[in-house]
Amino acid sequence: MRTLADTVREGRKRALLLGLWAASLVVVGLFVWMLTSHGPAAVTSRTGARALGEENEDLRQQVANLQRADQVAGIAAKELKRNLAERDEEISGLRTDLAFYSRLVGGNGQRDGLKVQGARTEPVKGSPNAWNVVITLTQNARRGEVLKGNLSVAVEGIQGSKVTTLEGPALGQPAAAQGPAFAFKYFQQIQGSFTLPAGFKPTRLRVVASPDGDEPVTRTIPWEDATRSDEVNDVQQ
C-alpha cells in the first residue's frame, strides 16, 4: 500500500517534470521569437551596409576619374595656349615680312625700274670712324630678268669749314676698285663698309646704282635717316 509520503513524492516529481516542460516551451518560444523578430532585421542591416559600401566605393572611383579628366584637360589647355602663342608670334612675323616686301615692290601696284630703296649705316664697334652700310635695291619692271651692275657710295658732309664729298680712297676704299656688284630679280641687300676721316661731320649718304647697259640711278639719303634702325627708307630723295 502506498503511503502518504509516497504520494507526496510522486506529486513533487510530476510537478517538477511539468515545470521543466513548461520552461522548455518558454525557451523554444523565445528562440523562435528572436529568429522571427531580430534575425531578418540583422540580415537587412548587413545587406544595407554592404550596399552602402559598394556605393561609396563607386563614388570614390567617379571622383578619381573626374580628377584625372580635370588634370588631362588642364594639360591640354596649357598646350593649346602655347600653340596659340607660337601661332600669334608666327603670324606677327609674317605680317612684318609682308609689310617689308610690300614696301620693296611698291604697294601702289606701279611697275618701277631699278630703285635704290634705302640704306642703313651703323658704326663698327671698336673701330673709330668706321661704318658698316647695307643698301637695298629693288626692281619690278622686268620681272623674272636678272638685273646686274655695280654700286658706288659717297658721303657728303663738312670737313673743317668746307662742304666736302668723300668717295673711293677718301672712304678708305681702293682707288681702282669697282664698287660692289649686284645681280637680282626682285630685290637685293648689299653690305659694305667705309671709314670717315677724323673731324668729318657727315650730312648725306649718296648711292649710285649703275646697271649694265642702262642709265645709273642715284639716291641721296640724309645721314640721320641712314643711321636709323629702319631697314627701308621709304621717302625717295
C-alpha positions in Angstrom: 0.0 0.0 0.0 1.2 3.5 -0.9 1.7 5.6 2.0 1.0 9.3 2.2 4.7 10.1 1.8 4.9 8.1 -1.4 2.0 10.0 -2.8 3.6 13.3 -1.9 7.0 12.4 -3.5 5.2 11.3 -6.8 3.3 14.6 -6.9 6.5 16.5 -6.5 8.2 14.6 -9.4 5.2 15.3 -11.7 5.2 19.0 -10.7 9.0 19.1 -11.4 8.6 17.5 -14.8 5.7 19.8 -15.7 7.8 22.8 -14.7 10.8 21.6 -16.8 8.4 21.0 -19.8 6.9 24.5 -19.4 10.4 26.0 -19.1 11.5 24.3 -22.3 8.5 25.6 -24.1 9.3 29.1 -22.9 13.0 28.8 -24.1 11.8 27.5 -27.5 9.3 30.2 -27.8 11.9 32.9 -27.0 14.3 31.4 -29.6 11.6 31.3 -32.2 10.6 34.9 -31.3 14.2 36.1 -31.7 14.5 34.4 -35.1 11.3 35.9 -36.3 11.8 39.3 -34.8 15.5 40.1 -34.9 17.0 37.8 -37.5 15.7 39.5 -40.7 16.5 42.9 -39.3 20.1 42.0 -38.8 20.3 40.4 -42.2 18.7 43.5 -43.7 21.2 45.7 -41.8 24.2 43.8 -43.1 22.9 43.9 -46.7 22.3 47.7 -46.4 25.8 48.2 -45.1 27.3 46.2 -48.0 25.3 48.2 -50.5 26.4 51.5 -48.9 30.0 50.4 -49.0 29.7 49.5 -52.7 28.0 52.8 -53.5 30.7 54.7 -51.6 33.5 52.9 -53.5 31.7 53.7 -56.8 31.5 57.4 -55.8 35.2 57.4 -54.9 36.1 55.9 -58.3 34.0 58.5 -60.0 35.8 61.3 -58.1 39.1 59.8 -59.1 38.1 59.7 -62.8 36.9 63.3 -62.7 40.2 64.4 -61.1 42.2 62.6 -63.8 40.0 64.1 -66.5 40.5 67.6 -65.0 44.3 67.1 -65.0 44.2 66.0 -68.6 42.0 69.0 -69.6 44.4 71.3 -67.8 47.4 69.9 -69.6 45.6 70.2 -72.9 44.6 73.8 -72.2 48.2 74.7 -71.4 49.4 73.1 -74.6 46.7 74.9 -76.6 47.7 78.2 -75.1 51.4 77.5 -76.0 50.4 76.6 -79.6 48.3 79.7 -79.9 51.1 81.9 -78.7 53.5 80.3 -81.2 51.0 80.9 -84.0 50.5 84.5 -82.9 54.2 85.1 -83.0 54.5 83.4 -86.4 51.6 85.5 -87.8 53.2 88.6 -86.4 56.5 87.8 -88.1 54.7 87.0 -91.4 52.8 90.4 -91.2 56.1 92.2 -90.6 57.7 90.4 -93.6 54.7 91.2 -95.8 54.9 94.9 -94.9 58.6 94.9 -95.7 58.2 93.2 -99.1 55.2 95.4 -99.9 57.4 98.4 -99.5 60.1 96.8 -101.5 57.9 96.0 -104.6 55.7 99.1 -104.2 52.3 98.8 -102.6 50.7 101.1 -105.2 50.9 98.4 -107.9 53.1 100.6 -110.2 55.9 99.0 -112.1 59.2 100.6 -111.3 62.7 100.0 -112.8 65.8 99.8 -110.7 65.4 101.7 -107.4 67.7 102.4 -104.5 65.0 101.6 -101.9 67.1 102.6 -98.9 70.3 102.4 -97.0 71.2 101.8 -93.4 74.5 102.6 -91.7 75.9 101.8 -88.2 79.2 102.3 -86.6 81.7 99.4 -86.3 82.3 98.5 -82.7 85.9 99.0 -81.6 86.9 100.9 -84.8 86.7 104.7 -84.6 85.1 106.4 -87.6 84.4 103.0 -89.3 80.9 102.3 -90.6 79.0 99.4 -92.0 76.4 100.0 -94.7 73.5 97.9 -96.0 71.9 99.1 -99.3 68.6 97.8 -100.5 67.9 97.7 -104.3 64.6 96.7 -105.9 63.1 96.4 -109.4 59.7 95.1 -110.6 59.5 96.4 -114.1 61.2 93.4 -115.6 60.0 90.5 -113.6 62.0 87.3 -114.0 65.0 89.1 -115.5 68.2 89.3 -113.6 69.5 92.9 -113.2 73.2 93.3 -112.9 75.5 96.2 -112.3 77.7 97.9 -109.7 77.2 100.3 -106.8 79.2 103.3 -105.6 78.9 105.1 -102.3 79.8 108.6 -101.4 79.4 110.6 -98.2 78.6 114.3 -98.2 79.5 116.4 -95.2 81.6 119.1 -93.6 85.3 118.9 -93.1 86.6 121.9 -91.1 84.5 124.7 -92.6 84.1 123.3 -96.1 81.4 121.2 -97.7 83.1 118.0 -98.8 82.1 114.8 -100.7 84.1 111.7 -99.8 84.3 108.7 -102.1 86.7 105.9 -103.1 90.1 106.3 -101.4 88.8 109.1 -99.2 86.5 106.5 -97.6 89.3 104.0 -97.2 88.5 102.1 -100.4 91.0 101.1 -103.1 91.3 103.8 -105.8 91.0 101.4 -108.8 88.4 99.1 -107.2 85.0 98.9 -108.8 82.1 99.3 -106.4 80.1 96.3 -105.0 78.4 94.3 -107.7 74.7 93.4 -107.7 72.6 90.8 -109.5 69.0 90.1 -108.6 65.4 89.6 -110.0 63.3 91.4 -107.4 65.5 92.9 -104.6 68.9 92.6 -103.0 70.6 93.9 -100.0 74.3 94.7 -100.4 76.7 95.1 -97.5 79.8 97.2 -97.4 81.9 99.4 -95.1 83.8 102.6 -95.2 85.9 104.9 -92.9 85.4 108.6 -92.3 88.3 110.9 -91.5 88.6 112.3 -88.0 86.6 115.5 -87.6 84.4 114.9 -90.6 80.7 115.6 -90.0 78.5 113.6 -92.5 75.3 115.1 -93.7 74.1 112.8 -96.5 74.8 109.4 -98.0 74.8 109.2 -101.8 74.3 105.9 -103.5 74.7 105.4 -107.2 73.5 102.1 -108.8 74.8 101.6 -112.3 73.0 98.7 -114.2 74.7 97.1 -117.1 73.6 98.8 -120.4 71.3 101.3 -118.7 71.4 104.7 -117.1 72.6 104.9 -113.4 70.2 105.6 -110.6 71.2 108.0 -107.9 69.7 108.2 -104.4 70.7 110.6 -101.6 69.6 109.9 -98.0 70.0 112.3 -95.1 72.6 110.9 -92.7 70.2 110.9 -89.8 67.8 108.8 -91.8 70.6 106.4 -92.8 71.6 105.9 -89.2 68.1 105.0 -88.0 67.2 101.3 -87.4 64.7 101.2 -90.3 65.7 98.7 -92.9 63.9 100.6 -95.7 64.0 104.4 -96.2 60.6 105.0 -97.6 61.0 108.6 -98.7 62.7 108.9 -102.1 65.0 111.9 -102.2 
